[in-house]
Amino acid sequence: MRNQSSPPALPPARLLQALGLCLALTGCGERTTQAAVKGGDPVQGQRLMAQYQCTACHAIPDVPGAAGNFGPPLEGFGRRSYIAGGIPNTPDALTRWLDNPQSMKPGTPMPDLGVSPGEARHMAAYLATLR
């Protein structure tokens, strides 16, 4: 006959460690919050995403144009941990990426569209709102 007793309870410190590990593992690739982009206007950024025809390569929520599928869809971008698979998704890094992707990841298929640093800030602010 099997022993029907419950497994021993974890001490509180071990329980917190286990919970932290579970949360860390389930959050891989996504973050729950992203800092606001200083000096960025999400409304203007959304308009710029259409102006620079980002939808030619990406599906982007609420940006008019064809839903491109060459680049990854950008839905939920504000929760992602990384840009282009390895660049930490911070407001400053995202702004630099949009301004000059080749300088951050040489050979990336993401083209340099001639976005100014100010425009990149607005675009980053919009992308940060995509949850």
Secondary structure, 3 states (H helix, E strand, C coil): CCCCCCCCCCCHHHHHHHHHHHHHHHCCCECCCCCCCCCCCHHHHHHHHHHCCHHHCCCCCCCCCCCCCCCCCCCCHHHECEECCCEECCHHHHHHHHHCHHHHCCCCCCCCCCCCHHHHHHHHHHHHHCC
